[in-house]
């Protein structure tokens, strides 16, 4: 929930149809979504994610987020 509050600047309990379409309709050209997975107790767990969105020609937006419990453990190292 805290990540949603930071993204939208207010507590958010749900999404409109338009918002859901935006976040779920990924074309992997102008809108790319990735997740970071780790193995935990023999199963895959999503530890974070990122988005790359072309807003218009020459303008892009990128954002990444990690679950609090997995921050500071080197997931972003190259």
Secondary structure, DSSP 8 states (H G I E B T S, - for coil): -HHHHHHHSS------HHHHHHHH---SSSEEEEEEEEEETTEEEEEEEEEEEEEETTEEEEEEEE-GGGTTSSTT--
